[in-house]
Each structure stands twice: as structure tokens, then as C-alpha cells.
Amino acid sequence: MGRAYLSLGSNIEADAHLRSAIAALRARFGDVQVSPVYRTVAVGFVGAEFLNAAAIIDSDLDPFALNDWLHALEDAHGRDRSGPRFGPRPLDIDIVFYDDLILDGPGHLQIPRDELKHAFVLKPLADLVPDFVHPRLDRSLAELWSASAMTIGPTVDLASTGD
């Protein structure tokens, strides 16, 4: 069993899709640790704001099978992979870390993810596991966040959002 550190985001009916994704993760993997949810601007394209969070799961799936399962979850939420790589999406879930594994695989599977350079990925993970040490950089997530000049939008309570 491996511990997977996930980044979640949505900018189409974001509150509903994030709540549903977290429920699906809990149904499949049991206990899920979830970070605060942040409202952030779109990166790489002009579009609606995102809601972003991080989650930690203990998975019985290897990283490749987990990546396939997460892609199926995204697809079930209406993810369209035929458009540009950076664009609006109902659900985006990436494996940022899987234990202390370093790998490059098919289907854009890269662990650790380069997207950690963005506040919407780094800050929620640093909130959850500040002492986790990045396996390539040999620095904790708290150190990476405090050394960055990044800022992030306000937190959002999914329980109080409406569709």
C-alpha cells in the first residue's frame, strides 16, 4: 500500500465537483485527509476561478493504476481531454507525490509533479503535511512554501457553497 498526495481542482460547478470527488475518494479508499479549499485564478489560460485543494489517501493501487482510476473519476465528472491541455475543467486530480517515489510514466504521469511550483498545488499540500520532504529537492513543503514569494486566494467552505 502506498500513500498518495493528490492535487484537486475545478472551475466548472467547482463546489459540486470537488464535493463529489472527495466522496468518491472516500468510498474507494476509506479515510481521506483533505486540506482547506482555496479560490484561485486560472493559470495558463483566461477563465473562471478555480477551487483547489489537496487530499491524502492510502492506496492499494500502484501509481499507474491509481492514475488510471483518477482519470476515470475525472471522465465521470465530464472531463474533456480533446481540448487544450490548459482550459476549463469540471475536475482535475493529479498525483503530486506517491510515498517518496520519483518516476516519469505514460499519460502525463510524473511524480513528483512539476505543478508544485504553483501556489494552488503547494499551499494546500503544505497545509496538510508541512513536514513532508520533497524527494527531489530534499526540502519540506513548509520550507518550500515559506521560501516562495507566492500568494494564494481565500479559503472556501465547501459545506456552505451552493450550486
Phi and psi restraints in degrees (value plus and minus 20) as a CYANA .aco file:
   2 GLY   PHI    -142.0  -102.0
   2 GLY   PSI     135.9   175.9
   3 ARG   PHI    -118.3   -78.3
   3 ARG   PSI     104.3   144.3
   4 ALA   PHI    -132.0   -92.0
   4 ALA   PSI     115.2   155.2
   5 TYR   PHI    -130.4   -90.4
   5 TYR   PSI      95.2   135.2
   6 LEU   PHI    -131.6   -91.6
   6 LEU   PSI     129.2   169.2
   7 SER   PHI    -130.2   -90.2
   7 SER   PSI     110.9   150.9
   8 LEU   PHI    -141.4  -101.4
   8 LEU   PSI     120.1   160.1
   9 GLY   PHI    -173.0  -133.0
   9 GLY   PSI     136.5   176.5
  10 SER   PHI    -180.8  -140.8
  10 SER   PSI     124.0   164.0
  11 ASN   PHI    -154.0  -114.0
  11 ASN   PSI      -2.9    37.1
  12 ILE   PHI    -144.8  -104.8
  12 ILE   PSI      95.0   135.0
  13 GLU   PHI      24.9    64.9
  13 GLU   PSI      30.3    70.3
  14 ALA   PHI     -78.3   -38.3
  14 ALA   PSI     -65.2   -25.2
  15 ASP   PHI     -81.9   -41.9
  15 ASP   PSI     -64.8   -24.8
  16 ALA   PHI     -85.7   -45.7
  16 ALA   PSI     -62.9   -22.9
  17 HIS   PHI     -89.2   -49.2
  17 HIS   PSI     -58.2   -18.2
  18 LEU   PHI     -87.7   -47.7
  18 LEU   PSI     -63.0   -23.0
  19 ARG   PHI     -79.5   -39.5
  19 ARG   PSI     -64.5   -24.5
  20 SER   PHI     -85.1   -45.1
  20 SER   PSI     -60.9   -20.9
  21 ALA   PHI     -84.6   -44.6
  21 ALA   PSI     -62.6   -22.6
  22 ILE   PHI     -84.0   -44.0
  22 ILE   PSI     -60.3   -20.3
  23 ALA   PHI     -83.2   -43.2
  23 ALA   PSI     -60.6   -20.6
  24 ALA   PHI     -85.9   -45.9
  24 ALA   PSI     -59.9   -19.9
  25 LEU   PHI     -82.1   -42.1
  25 LEU   PSI     -63.0   -23.0
  26 ARG   PHI     -85.4   -45.4
  26 ARG   PSI     -59.7   -19.7
  27 ALA   PHI     -84.9   -44.9
  27 ALA   PSI     -55.6   -15.6
  28 ARG   PHI    -107.7   -67.7
  28 ARG   PSI     -58.9   -18.9
  29 PHE   PHI    -134.3   -94.3
  29 PHE   PSI     -25.2    14.8
  30 GLY   PHI      66.4   106.4
  30 GLY   PSI    -152.2  -112.2
  31 ASP   PHI     -80.4   -40.4
  31 ASP   PSI     110.8   150.8
  32 VAL   PHI    -148.7  -108.7
  32 VAL   PSI     104.0   144.0
  33 GLN   PHI    -107.3   -67.3
  33 GLN   PSI     110.8   150.8
  34 VAL   PHI    -145.2  -105.2
  34 VAL   PSI     114.9   154.9
  35 SER   PHI     -96.2   -56.2
  35 SER   PSI     153.0   193.0
  36 PRO   PHI     -78.9   -38.9
  36 PRO   PSI     134.1   174.1
  37 VAL   PHI    -120.7   -80.7
  37 VAL   PSI     111.7   151.7
  38 TYR   PHI    -132.9   -92.9
  38 TYR   PSI     123.2   163.2
  39 ARG   PHI    -111.2   -71.2
  39 ARG   PSI     104.0   144.0
  40 THR   PHI    -155.2  -115.2
  40 THR   PSI     137.3   177.3
  41 VAL   PHI     -97.3   -57.3
  41 VAL   PSI     134.5   174.5
  42 ALA   PHI     -85.0   -45.0
  42 ALA   PSI     122.3   162.3
  43 VAL   PHI    -138.4   -98.4
  43 VAL   PSI     108.9   148.9
  44 GLY   PHI      73.2   113.2
  44 GLY   PSI     -26.0    14.0
  45 PHE   PHI    -184.2  -144.2
  45 PHE   PSI     142.6   182.6
  46 VAL   PHI    -109.8   -69.8
  46 VAL   PSI     103.4   143.4
  47 GLY   PHI    -190.9  -150.9
  47 GLY   PSI    -197.7  -157.7
  48 ALA   PHI     -83.5   -43.5
  48 ALA   PSI     135.3   175.3
  49 GLU   PHI     -81.9   -41.9
  49 GLU   PSI     133.6   173.6
  50 PHE   PHI    -122.1   -82.1
  50 PHE   PSI     137.2   177.2
  51 LEU   PHI    -127.2   -87.2
  51 LEU   PSI     109.3   149.3
  52 ASN   PHI    -148.1  -108.1
  52 ASN   PSI     125.0   165.0
  53 ALA   PHI    -172.0  -132.0
  53 ALA   PSI     154.9   194.9
  54 ALA   PHI    -147.0  -107.0
  54 ALA   PSI     135.3   175.3
  55 ALA   PHI    -162.7  -122.7
  55 ALA   PSI     131.0   171.0
  56 ILE   PHI    -142.9  -102.9
  56 ILE   PSI     110.6   150.6
  57 ILE   PHI    -150.1  -110.1
  57 ILE   PSI     133.3   173.3
  58 ASP   PHI    -118.8   -78.8
  58 ASP   PSI      98.5   138.5
  59 SER   PHI    -133.0   -93.0
  59 SER   PSI     118.5   158.5
  60 ASP   PHI    -106.0   -66.0
  60 ASP   PSI     -23.2    16.8
  61 LEU   PHI    -115.2   -75.2
  61 LEU   PSI     124.0   164.0
  62 ASP   PHI     -91.6   -51.6
  62 ASP   PSI     148.9   188.9
  63 PRO   PHI     -77.8   -37.8
  63 PRO   PSI     -54.7   -14.7
  64 PHE   PHI     -89.7   -49.7
  64 PHE   PSI     -66.3   -26.3
  65 ALA   PHI     -87.1   -47.1
  65 ALA   PSI     -57.8   -17.8
  66 LEU   PHI     -84.2   -44.2
  66 LEU   PSI     -62.3   -22.3
  67 ASN   PHI     -79.9   -39.9
  67 ASN   PSI     -62.6   -22.6
  68 ASP   PHI     -82.9   -42.9
  68 ASP   PSI     -61.9   -21.9
  69 TRP   PHI     -84.0   -44.0
  69 TRP   PSI     -62.2   -22.2
  70 LEU   PHI     -86.3   -46.3
  70 LEU   PSI     -58.5   -18.5
  71 HIS   PHI     -82.5   -42.5
  71 HIS   PSI     -60.2   -20.2
  72 ALA   PHI     -83.6   -43.6
  72 ALA   PSI     -58.3   -18.3
  73 LEU   PHI     -84.2   -44.2
  73 LEU   PSI     -64.9   -24.9
  74 GLU   PHI     -78.8   -38.8
  74 GLU   PSI     -66.0   -26.0
  75 ASP   PHI     -81.3   -41.3
  75 ASP   PSI     -59.7   -19.7
  76 ALA   PHI     -83.7   -43.7
  76 ALA   PSI     -42.2    -2.2
  77 HIS   PHI    -115.2   -75.2
  77 HIS   PSI      -8.9    31.1
  78 GLY   PHI      72.8   112.8
  78 GLY   PSI      -4.4    35.6
  79 ARG   PHI     -84.0   -44.0
  79 ARG   PSI     108.7   148.7
  80 ASP   PHI    -129.0   -89.0
  80 ASP   PSI      92.0   132.0
  81 ARG   PHI    -110.5   -70.5
  81 ARG   PSI     -16.9    23.1
  82 SER   PHI    -104.0   -64.0
  82 SER   PSI     -36.0     4.0
  83 GLY   PHI    -107.4   -67.4
  83 GLY   PSI    -188.0  -148.0
  84 PRO   PHI     -82.1   -42.1
  84 PRO   PSI     132.0   172.0
  85 ARG   PHI     -81.3   -41.3
  85 ARG   PSI     -58.4   -18.4
  86 PHE   PHI    -126.2   -86.2
  86 PHE   PSI      90.8   130.8
  87 GLY   PHI    -191.2  -151.2
  87 GLY   PSI     159.0   199.0
  88 PRO   PHI     -79.7   -39.7
  88 PRO   PSI     127.6   167.6
  89 ARG   PHI    -175.2  -135.2
  89 ARG   PSI     121.5   161.5
  90 PRO   PHI     -91.6   -51.6
  90 PRO   PSI     -50.3   -10.3
  91 LEU   PHI    -177.8  -137.8
  91 LEU   PSI     114.1   154.1
  92 ASP   PHI    -156.3  -116.3
  92 ASP   PSI     101.2   141.2
  93 ILE   PHI    -150.2  -110.2
  93 ILE   PSI     103.9   143.9
  94 ASP   PHI    -141.9  -101.9
  94 ASP   PSI     125.4   165.4
  95 ILE   PHI    -103.2   -63.2
  95 ILE   PSI      92.0   132.0
  96 VAL   PHI    -105.3   -65.3
  96 VAL   PSI     -65.1   -25.1
  97 PHE   PHI    -155.2  -115.2
  97 PHE   PSI     130.3   170.3
  98 TYR   PHI    -155.9  -115.9
  98 TYR   PSI      83.1   123.1
  99 ASP   PHI      30.7    70.7
  99 ASP   PSI    -152.6  -112.6
 100 ASP   PHI    -130.8   -90.8
 100 ASP   PSI       7.0    47.0
 101 LEU   PHI     -88.5   -48.5
 101 LEU   PSI     124.7   164.7
 102 ILE   PHI    -143.8  -103.8
 102 ILE   PSI     100.9   140.9
 103 LEU   PHI    -177.7  -137.7
 103 LEU   PSI     135.9   175.9
 104 ASP   PHI    -145.0  -105.0
 104 ASP   PSI     101.8   141.8
 105 GLY   PHI    -153.7  -113.7
 105 GLY   PSI    -192.3  -152.3
 106 PRO   PHI     -90.7   -50.7
 106 PRO   PSI     142.2   182.2
 107 GLY   PHI      46.1    86.1
 107 GLY   PSI      17.7    57.7
 108 HIS   PHI      42.8    82.8
 108 HIS   PSI       1.1    41.1
 109 LEU   PHI     -99.6   -59.6
 109 LEU   PSI      89.5   129.5
 110 GLN   PHI    -154.6  -114.6
 110 GLN   PSI     103.3   143.3
 111 ILE   PHI    -149.6  -109.6
 111 ILE   PSI     105.2   145.2
 112 PRO   PHI     -86.8   -46.8
 112 PRO   PSI     135.7   175.7
 113 ARG   PHI     -97.0   -57.0
 113 ARG   PSI     119.6   159.6
 114 ASP   PHI     -85.3   -45.3
 114 ASP   PSI     -43.1    -3.1
 115 GLU   PHI     -83.1   -43.1
 115 GLU   PSI     -27.0    13.0
 116 LEU   PHI     -81.1   -41.1
 116 LEU   PSI     -35.0     5.0
 117 LYS   PHI     -92.3   -52.3
 117 LYS   PSI     -29.5    10.5
 118 HIS   PHI    -118.8   -78.8
 118 HIS   PSI     120.4   160.4
 119 ALA   PHI     -77.6   -37.6
 119 ALA   PSI     -56.1   -16.1
 120 PHE   PHI     -88.5   -48.5
 120 PHE   PSI     -35.0     5.0
 121 VAL   PHI    -119.9   -79.9
 121 VAL   PSI     -68.7   -28.7
 122 LEU   PHI     -86.7   -46.7
 122 LEU   PSI     -69.0   -29.0
 123 LYS   PHI     -82.3   -42.3
 123 LYS   PSI     -67.8   -27.8
 124 PRO   PHI     -80.6   -40.6
 124 PRO   PSI     -58.2   -18.2
 125 LEU   PHI     -88.2   -48.2
 125 LEU   PSI     -60.7   -20.7
 126 ALA   PHI     -83.6   -43.6
 126 ALA   PSI     -52.2   -12.2
 127 ASP   PHI     -83.9   -43.9
 127 ASP   PSI     -61.1   -21.1
 128 LEU   PHI     -97.4   -57.4
 128 LEU   PSI     -66.7   -26.7
 129 VAL   PHI    -156.8  -116.8
 129 VAL   PSI      50.0    90.0
 130 PRO   PHI     -79.2   -39.2
 130 PRO   PSI     -48.3    -8.3
 131 ASP   PHI    -110.8   -70.8
 131 ASP   PSI     -21.3    18.7
 132 PHE   PHI     -84.0   -44.0
 132 PHE   PSI     111.6   151.6
 133 VAL   PHI    -118.7   -78.7
 133 VAL   PSI     103.8   143.8
 134 HIS   PHI     -80.7   -40.7
 134 HIS   PSI     104.1   144.1
 135 PRO   PHI     -88.0   -48.0
 135 PRO   PSI     -39.9     0.1
 136 ARG   PHI    -114.3   -74.3
 136 ARG   PSI     -57.3   -17.3
 137 LEU   PHI    -113.1   -73.1
 137 LEU   PSI     -34.7     5.3
 138 ASP   PHI      34.5    74.5
 138 ASP   PSI      19.5    59.5
 139 ARG   PHI    -154.0  -114.0
 139 ARG   PSI     126.9   166.9
 140 SER   PHI     -92.2   -52.2
 140 SER   PSI     139.5   179.5
 141 LEU   PHI     -83.1   -43.1
 141 LEU   PSI     -56.2   -16.2
 142 ALA   PHI     -82.4   -42.4
 142 ALA   PSI     -62.2   -22.2
 143 GLU   PHI     -84.0   -44.0
 143 GLU   PSI     -62.7   -22.7
 144 LEU   PHI     -82.8   -42.8
 144 LEU   PSI     -62.3   -22.3
 145 TRP   PHI     -86.2   -46.2
 145 TRP   PSI     -66.2   -26.2
 146 SER   PHI     -89.6   -49.6
 146 SER   PSI     -47.4    -7.4
 147 ALA   PHI    -101.0   -61.0
 147 ALA   PSI     -36.2     3.8
 148 SER   PHI    -102.0   -62.0
 148 SER   PSI     138.4   178.4
 149 ALA   PHI    -119.8   -79.8
 149 ALA   PSI      -1.7    38.3
 150 MET   PHI     -97.9   -57.9
 150 MET   PSI     133.9   173.9
 151 THR   PHI    -146.4  -106.4
 151 THR   PSI     146.4   186.4
 152 ILE   PHI    -162.8  -122.8
 152 ILE   PSI     136.1   176.1
 153 GLY   PHI     -89.9   -49.9
 153 GLY   PSI    -197.9  -157.9
 154 PRO   PHI     -91.3   -51.3
 154 PRO   PSI     139.1   179.1
 155 THR   PHI     -99.6   -59.6
 155 THR   PSI     136.4   176.4
 156 VAL   PHI    -150.7  -110.7
 156 VAL   PSI     117.6   157.6
 157 ASP   PHI    -113.3   -73.3
 157 ASP   PSI      87.8   127.8
 158 LEU   PHI     -80.5   -40.5
 158 LEU   PSI     -50.0   -10.0
 159 ALA   PHI     -86.4   -46.4
 159 ALA   PSI     -43.4    -3.4
 160 SER   PHI    -124.4   -84.4
 160 SER   PSI     -18.7    21.3
 161 THR   PHI    -105.8   -65.8
 161 THR   PSI     133.2   173.2
 162 GLY   PHI    -141.3  -101.3
 162 GLY   PSI     135.4   175.4
